[in-house]
Amino acid sequence: MARDQYRDFEALYLRYYPGVLVFLCFLVGAHEVAEDLASLVFEKALIHLADVQTPDTAGPWLFRIARNCAADYFRRYKPTISLEQLLIEEYPQAGSLEEIVVASEQQRHLLAHLGQLPERERVVIGLKFVANLNNREIARVLQIPEGTVGSLLYRALRRLRAALAEEGGQDEEGP
């Protein structure tokens, strides 16, 4: 492999590894499994680095590999992991004990409702809010039109708002 390819791969790894890892944590719910899958993603990326045609397609390409690796993992092992297994300790919160308990309870409810969404909507939510991709990048990852991404986000967020409002005994606000 040429020295330039190693340099390109290193830049790709440094730029995208944190986002790919967080996205995989969101999808599989277990940090150790996500680390293993992230390694697999970048192993595949190294092997197929020549397939990247332009630098702006590298991110969506990596997240597509990550999504496929997570899907393969679920098909192969059929784990019984819930989103609630994401550790709050990984994201410490400042404040009083009461604030921490309330935030933890809210997070638990949100994760439970996320788990009820269809897989496609969960993936779009993860790419948007966990991996911080824009709609165009998400469209490239999922190989769907950008307008479809917007529609999926709209529906998923509307369902989450409705579920949380219903749970809280409040009227649903907004779309």
Buried (B, 14 or more C-beta within 10 A) or exposed (E): EEEEEEEBBEEBBEBBBEBBBBBBBBBBBBBEBBEBBBEBBBEBBBEEBEEBEEEEBBBBBBBBBBBEBBEEBBEEEEEEBEBBEBEEEEEEEEEEEEEBEEBEEEBBBBBBBBEEBEEBBBBBBBBBEBBEBEBEBBBBBBEBEBEBBBEBBEBBBEBBBBBBBEEEEEEEEEE
